Amino acid sequence: MENQSAALRAPRKRRSLAQELVTVLTEQIRDGQLKRGDKLPTESAIMDAHGVSRTVVREAISRLQAAGQVETRHGIGTFVLDTPSPSGFRIDPATVVTLRDVLAILELRISLEVESAGLAAQRRSPEQLEAMRAALDALNDSVSHASDAVASDFQFHLQIALATGNRYFTDIMTHLGTSIIPRTRLNSARLAHDDQQHYMNRLGREHEEIYEAIARQDSDAARAAMRLHLTNSRERLRQAHEEAEAQN
C-alpha cells in the first residue's frame, strides 16, 4: 500500500515541478530575457540550472510548445516563438485534455479558419504563399517527429491567418497556439484506427488541397478545402469519442 501511494504521488510531483519550470521560462520570455527567435538552453543546462530531471524538462517544454510559446526543430534545438500577454485571451493547453475538449476546439477552428482560408485566397501575396509552401514542406519532412510535425502544422494554419491581412485572425490563432492541433494532445491516428503513415498522407493531401486553392486564388475552393479538412478531423475524433463513451 505504501509503495502504491508513493507511485501515485510521483506523477503529481513531476507535474508540479514541470508547471513551476513552465512558469519560470514563461516569465523569462515575458521579461525579455528570452526573446522571440532565441534558442532555449539545452536540456542538460536547464536541468542543472533548476535542479530538475530530464523528464520534468521535457514535460515543461511540451507544455510551452502546446501554448505556442516555443517550437522544437529536430536536431537543432528549441526556439522562442511567442511573448505571452499577461492579460490576453489564451486557451490554457492544460485544460485541453479530453476528446470532448479537442472536439470543441475543432468546432471553434471551423468557424474561424474556413473564412480565413477564403480571405487568404483573395489577399495573399507571393511571399505569403511561399511561407505556406515552406510550412507544408517542413511538415512533410517532419512526419516522423511528432513535436516538429505539430509545430509545422500550426505554422501552415498561422500563415493562412497572416495572409488574410486581418490582424485579428492572426491574433486569435497566435493566442490559441499549437493546442489547436489535435496531435498535441492525442494520438489521432490510433484513435481513428488508422495506420500512422496512412493518416499523415491523408492529412498531407488535405493540406495540399487548401494550399492549391489559395495558390490559384479560388476563395470558394479554399473555404471548401479547409472545411473538409477540419470536418474530417472532427468526424474521426467524434467517432472515437462515441466509441469510448460506449465502452464506458
One Martini backbone bead per residue (centre of mass of N, CA, C, O) as a GRO file, in nm:
protein
  248
    1MET     BB    1   0.058   0.062  -0.021
    2GLU     BB    2   0.299   0.256   0.005
    3ASN     BB    3   0.399   0.222  -0.287
    4GLN     BB    4   0.140   0.322  -0.422
    5SER     BB    5   0.146   0.609  -0.303
    6ALA     BB    6   0.419   0.688  -0.427
    7ALA     BB    7   0.332   0.643  -0.725
    8LEU     BB    8   0.108   0.866  -0.714
    9ARG     BB    9   0.290   1.111  -0.629
   10ALA     BB   10   0.504   1.138  -0.855
   11PRO     BB   11   0.340   1.260  -1.095
   12ARG     BB   12   0.246   1.512  -0.941
   13LYS     BB   13   0.527   1.623  -0.881
   14ARG     BB   14   0.621   1.645  -1.174
   15ARG     BB   15   0.397   1.837  -1.268
   16SER     BB   16   0.470   2.064  -1.068
   17LEU     BB   17   0.759   2.111  -1.167
   18ALA     BB   18   0.683   2.171  -1.459
   19GLN     BB   19   0.509   2.423  -1.396
   20GLU     BB   20   0.732   2.585  -1.263
   21LEU     BB   21   0.911   2.592  -1.517
   22VAL     BB   22   0.709   2.729  -1.700
   23THR     BB   23   0.688   2.990  -1.535
   24VAL     BB   24   0.984   3.074  -1.557
   25LEU     BB   25   1.007   3.078  -1.871
   26THR     BB   26   0.773   3.272  -1.921
   27GLU     BB   27   0.901   3.510  -1.766
   28GLN     BB   28   1.154   3.529  -1.947
   29ILE     BB   29   0.993   3.597  -2.201
   30ARG     BB   30   0.833   3.844  -2.092
   31ASP     BB   31   1.108   4.002  -1.991
   32GLY     BB   32   1.337   3.935  -2.232
   33GLN     BB   33   1.551   3.712  -2.178
   34LEU     BB   34   1.363   3.570  -2.390
   35LYS     BB   35   1.347   3.589  -2.730
   36ARG     BB   36   1.243   3.597  -3.026
   37GLY     BB   37   1.444   3.327  -3.163
   38ASP     BB   38   1.553   3.207  -2.928
   39LYS     BB   39   1.753   2.972  -2.773
   40LEU     BB   40   1.734   2.736  -2.569
   41PRO     BB   41   1.858   2.570  -2.349
   42THR     BB   42   1.959   2.289  -2.269
   43GLU     BB   43   1.854   2.030  -2.092
   44SER     BB   44   2.106   2.019  -1.908
   45ALA     BB   45   2.105   2.321  -1.827
   46ILE     BB   46   1.824   2.322  -1.699
   47MET     BB   47   1.875   2.104  -1.492
   48ASP     BB   48   2.106   2.255  -1.343
   49ALA     BB   49   1.955   2.532  -1.286
   50HIS     BB   50   1.679   2.370  -1.145
   51GLY     BB   51   1.696   2.074  -1.031
   52VAL     BB   52   1.598   1.871  -1.263
   53SER     BB   53   1.471   1.652  -1.465
   54ARG     BB   54   1.433   1.549  -1.786
   55THR     BB   55   1.128   1.497  -1.767
   56VAL     BB   56   1.051   1.781  -1.670
   57VAL     BB   57   1.165   1.938  -1.907
   58ARG     BB   58   0.996   1.799  -2.132
   59GLU     BB   59   0.720   1.874  -2.017
   60ALA     BB   60   0.759   2.180  -2.025
   61ILE     BB   61   0.815   2.205  -2.328
   62SER     BB   62   0.546   2.082  -2.417
   63ARG     BB   63   0.372   2.312  -2.293
   64LEU     BB   64   0.500   2.543  -2.458
   65GLN     BB   65   0.420   2.429  -2.730
   66ALA     BB   66   0.110   2.420  -2.680
   67ALA     BB   67   0.118   2.748  -2.628
   68GLY     BB   68   0.312   2.877  -2.861
   69GLN     BB   69   0.616   2.966  -2.742
   70VAL     BB   70   0.748   2.709  -2.880
   71GLU     BB   71   0.995   2.535  -3.090
   72THR     BB   72   1.102   2.221  -3.226
   73ARG     BB   73   1.406   2.141  -3.392
   74HIS     BB   74   1.533   1.884  -3.524
   75GLY     BB   75   1.873   1.890  -3.422
   76ILE     BB   76   1.879   2.200  -3.295
   77GLY     BB   77   1.615   2.304  -3.117
   78THR     BB   78   1.467   2.551  -2.900
   79PHE     BB   79   1.228   2.813  -2.978
   80VAL     BB   80   1.110   3.126  -2.966
   81LEU     BB   81   0.778   3.261  -3.054
   82ASP     BB   82   0.629   3.387  -2.790
   83THR     BB   83   0.477   3.664  -2.618
   84PRO     BB   84   0.309   3.674  -2.347
   85SER     BB   85   0.001   3.790  -2.230
   86PRO     BB   86  -0.129   3.860  -1.921
   87SER     BB   87  -0.432   3.959  -2.057
   88GLY     BB   88  -0.470   3.763  -2.271
   89PHE     BB   89  -0.615   3.548  -2.472
   90ARG     BB   90  -0.618   3.196  -2.360
   91ILE     BB   91  -0.578   2.865  -2.407
   92ASP     BB   92  -0.528   2.630  -2.183
   93PRO     BB   93  -0.365   2.339  -2.248
   94ALA     BB   94  -0.438   2.194  -1.972
   95THR     BB   95  -0.760   2.185  -2.062
   96VAL     BB   96  -0.678   2.004  -2.322
   97VAL     BB   97  -0.756   1.654  -2.251
   98THR     BB   98  -1.004   1.576  -2.418
   99LEU     BB   99  -1.206   1.489  -2.668
  100ARG     BB  100  -1.415   1.708  -2.612
  101ASP     BB  101  -1.216   1.944  -2.622
  102VAL     BB  102  -1.111   1.900  -2.912
  103LEU     BB  103  -1.386   1.927  -3.049
  104ALA     BB  104  -1.435   2.219  -2.960
  105ILE     BB  105  -1.191   2.338  -3.107
  106LEU     BB  106  -1.279   2.250  -3.395
  107GLU     BB  107  -1.534   2.422  -3.404
  108LEU     BB  108  -1.385   2.688  -3.383
  109ARG     BB  109  -1.203   2.652  -3.634
  110ILE     BB  110  -1.423   2.639  -3.847
  111SER     BB  111  -1.534   2.929  -3.800
  112LEU     BB  112  -1.249   3.065  -3.861
  113GLU     BB  113  -1.080   2.910  -4.110
  114VAL     BB  114  -1.266   2.923  -4.351
  115GLU     BB  115  -1.255   3.233  -4.389
  116SER     BB  116  -0.952   3.260  -4.388
  117ALA     BB  117  -0.904   3.106  -4.655
  118GLY     BB  118  -1.070   3.294  -4.837
  119LEU     BB  119  -0.907   3.555  -4.781
  120ALA     BB  120  -0.627   3.446  -4.858
  121ALA     BB  121  -0.693   3.399  -5.158
  122GLN     BB  122  -0.741   3.706  -5.218
  123ARG     BB  123  -0.465   3.842  -5.047
  124ARG     BB  124  -0.223   3.703  -5.110
  125SER     BB  125   0.110   3.679  -5.140
  126PRO     BB  126   0.387   3.542  -5.266
  127GLU     BB  127   0.531   3.528  -4.989
  128GLN     BB  128   0.299   3.385  -4.835
  129LEU     BB  129   0.293   3.136  -5.014
  130GLU     BB  130   0.583   3.050  -4.949
  131ALA     BB  131   0.532   3.007  -4.644
  132MET     BB  132   0.329   2.779  -4.679
  133ARG     BB  133   0.517   2.591  -4.833
  134ALA     BB  134   0.732   2.566  -4.611
  135ALA     BB  135   0.545   2.443  -4.397
  136LEU     BB  136   0.470   2.191  -4.561
  137ASP     BB  137   0.755   2.084  -4.606
  138ALA     BB  138   0.819   2.054  -4.304
  139LEU     BB  139   0.591   1.856  -4.246
  140ASN     BB  140   0.685   1.632  -4.445
  141ASP     BB  141   0.978   1.606  -4.303
  142SER     BB  142   0.835   1.557  -3.985
  143VAL     BB  143   0.652   1.293  -3.947
  144SER     BB  144   0.859   1.138  -3.737
  145HIS     BB  145   0.816   1.415  -3.563
  146ALA     BB  146   0.577   1.523  -3.367
  147SER     BB  147   0.660   1.812  -3.271
  148ASP     BB  148   0.737   1.920  -3.551
  149ALA     BB  149   0.464   1.868  -3.692
  150VAL     BB  150   0.292   2.052  -3.516
  151ALA     BB  151   0.445   2.318  -3.577
  152SER     BB  152   0.402   2.308  -3.888
  153ASP     BB  153   0.098   2.294  -3.888
  154PHE     BB  154   0.053   2.562  -3.744
  155GLN     BB  155   0.209   2.742  -3.946
  156PHE     BB  156   0.019   2.704  -4.182
  157HIS     BB  157  -0.234   2.826  -4.042
  158LEU     BB  158  -0.097   3.097  -3.969
  159GLN     BB  159  -0.029   3.191  -4.260
  160ILE     BB  160  -0.322   3.218  -4.343
  161ALA     BB  161  -0.396   3.435  -4.141
  162LEU     BB  162  -0.186   3.644  -4.241
  163ALA     BB  163  -0.312   3.655  -4.544
  164THR     BB  164  -0.573   3.824  -4.472
  165GLY     BB  165  -0.485   4.111  -4.325
  166ASN     BB  166  -0.610   4.027  -4.040
  167ARG     BB  167  -0.506   4.058  -3.719
  168TYR     BB  168  -0.729   3.893  -3.567
  169PHE     BB  169  -0.671   3.619  -3.680
  170THR     BB  170  -0.379   3.610  -3.580
  171ASP     BB  171  -0.428   3.656  -3.280
  172ILE     BB  172  -0.601   3.407  -3.228
  173MET     BB  173  -0.402   3.194  -3.326
  174THR     BB  174  -0.170   3.272  -3.135
  175HIS     BB  175  -0.329   3.229  -2.869
  176LEU     BB  176  -0.393   2.931  -2.916
  177GLY     BB  177  -0.194   2.772  -3.059
  178THR     BB  178  -0.096   2.429  -3.068
  179SER     BB  179  -0.362   2.330  -2.919
  180ILE     BB  180  -0.531   2.302  -3.197
  181ILE     BB  181  -0.371   2.042  -3.235
  182PRO     BB  182  -0.459   1.725  -3.177
  183ARG     BB  183  -0.159   1.595  -3.153
  184THR     BB  184  -0.084   1.737  -2.887
  185ARG     BB  185  -0.293   1.526  -2.716
  186LEU     BB  186  -0.329   1.305  -2.950
  187ASN     BB  187  -0.363   0.991  -3.109
  188SER     BB  188  -0.526   1.014  -3.394
  189ALA     BB  189  -0.467   0.753  -3.546
  190ARG     BB  190  -0.548   0.553  -3.327
  191LEU     BB  191  -0.840   0.657  -3.284
  192ALA     BB  192  -0.896   0.601  -3.609
  193HIS     BB  193  -0.776   0.325  -3.692
  194ASP     BB  194  -0.483   0.410  -3.811
  195ASP     BB  195  -0.223   0.444  -3.997
  196GLN     BB  196   0.014   0.673  -3.961
  197GLN     BB  197   0.098   0.715  -4.259
  198HIS     BB  198  -0.188   0.730  -4.377
  199TYR     BB  199  -0.279   0.967  -4.206
  200MET     BB  200  -0.059   1.171  -4.303
  201ASN     BB  201  -0.130   1.156  -4.604
  202ARG     BB  202  -0.416   1.267  -4.575
  203LEU     BB  203  -0.338   1.537  -4.450
  204GLY     BB  204  -0.159   1.623  -4.686
  205ARG     BB  205  -0.384   1.639  -4.899
  206GLU     BB  206  -0.555   1.850  -4.755
  207HIS     BB  207  -0.339   2.072  -4.748
  208GLU     BB  208  -0.290   2.088  -5.057
  209GLU     BB  209  -0.577   2.183  -5.131
  210ILE     BB  210  -0.560   2.447  -4.984
  211TYR     BB  211  -0.309   2.561  -5.121
  212GLU     BB  212  -0.406   2.549  -5.419
  213ALA     BB  213  -0.647   2.741  -5.384
  214ILE     BB  214  -0.476   2.983  -5.289
  215ALA     BB  215  -0.284   2.996  -5.533
  216ARG     BB  216  -0.547   3.044  -5.739
  217GLN     BB  217  -0.758   3.229  -5.591
  218ASP     BB  218  -0.992   3.029  -5.462
  219SER     BB  219  -1.216   3.086  -5.227
  220ASP     BB  220  -1.424   2.857  -5.234
  221ALA     BB  221  -1.215   2.624  -5.236
  222ALA     BB  222  -1.073   2.702  -4.973
  223ARG     BB  223  -1.315   2.672  -4.789
  224ALA     BB  224  -1.381   2.376  -4.862
  225ALA     BB  225  -1.104   2.253  -4.784
  226MET     BB  226  -1.105   2.344  -4.488
  227ARG     BB  227  -1.370   2.214  -4.405
  228LEU     BB  228  -1.291   1.926  -4.474
  229HIS     BB  229  -1.044   1.900  -4.292
  230LEU     BB  230  -1.187   1.970  -4.014
  231THR     BB  231  -1.425   1.772  -4.038
  232ASN     BB  232  -1.262   1.514  -4.053
  233SER     BB  233  -1.131   1.545  -3.779
  234ARG     BB  234  -1.392   1.555  -3.616
  235GLU     BB  235  -1.515   1.281  -3.708
  236ARG     BB  236  -1.290   1.095  -3.612
  237LEU     BB  237  -1.314   1.187  -3.310
  238ARG     BB  238  -1.615   1.142  -3.263
  239GLN     BB  239  -1.611   0.837  -3.303
  240ALA     BB  240  -1.410   0.784  -3.075
  241HIS     BB  241  -1.584   0.907  -2.851
  242GLU     BB  242  -1.828   0.714  -2.883
  243GLU     BB  243  -1.669   0.457  -2.825
  244ALA     BB  244  -1.574   0.536  -2.540
  245GLU     BB  245  -1.858   0.578  -2.419
  246ALA     BB  246  -1.962   0.289  -2.474
  247GLN     BB  247  -1.744   0.144  -2.298
  248ASN     BB  248  -1.830   0.311  -2.030
   0.00000   0.00000   0.00000
